[in-house]
Amino acid sequence: MPYGVGFFAPGNDHGDFGLGNAWMYWDAATGKPLGASIPGRGTAGDIFMQVQFPLHSGRILGLSGKILISARASRSPC
């Protein structure tokens, strides 16, 4: 069973700005590193996938981005 550890700057524990926080994963039985998720690193396809949620939720621009997305969504017809 793997376990993960998230890294964040004080005050940004939810990864509310940018692409989110970095994570590292280890095997719980052996302690062997399994991998890492480091925002902004990887192939072009990796970065494209990483940016989808922050872009569409407005998180990529912080609070102002969330407000912008909320305002835009409230004007859209159902």
Secondary structure as the mmCIF struct_conf table of DSSP 4:
data_model
#
loop_
_struct_conf.conf_type_id
_struct_conf.id
_struct_conf.beg_label_comp_id
_struct_conf.beg_label_asym_id
_struct_conf.beg_label_seq_id
_struct_conf.end_label_comp_id
_struct_conf.end_label_asym_id
_struct_conf.end_label_seq_id
STRN STRN1 PRO A 2 PHE A 7
TURN_TY1_P TURN_TY1_P1 PRO A 10 GLY A 11
TURN_TY1_P TURN_TY1_P2 ASP A 13 HIS A 14
BEND BEND1 PHE A 17 PHE A 17
TURN_TY1_P TURN_TY1_P3 GLY A 18 LEU A 19
STRN STRN2 ALA A 22 ASP A 27
TURN_TY1_P TURN_TY1_P4 ALA A 28 THR A 30
STRN STRN3 PRO A 33 SER A 37
TURN_TY1_P TURN_TY1_P5 PRO A 39 GLY A 40
BEND BEND2 GLY A 42 GLY A 42
HELX_RH_AL_P HELX_RH_AL_P1 ALA A 44 SER A 57
BEND BEND3 GLY A 58 GLY A 58
HELX_RH_3T_P HELX_RH_3T_P1 ARG A 59 LEU A 61
HELX_RH_AL_P HELX_RH_AL_P2 GLY A 62 ARG A 75
BEND BEND4 SER A 76 SER A 76
#
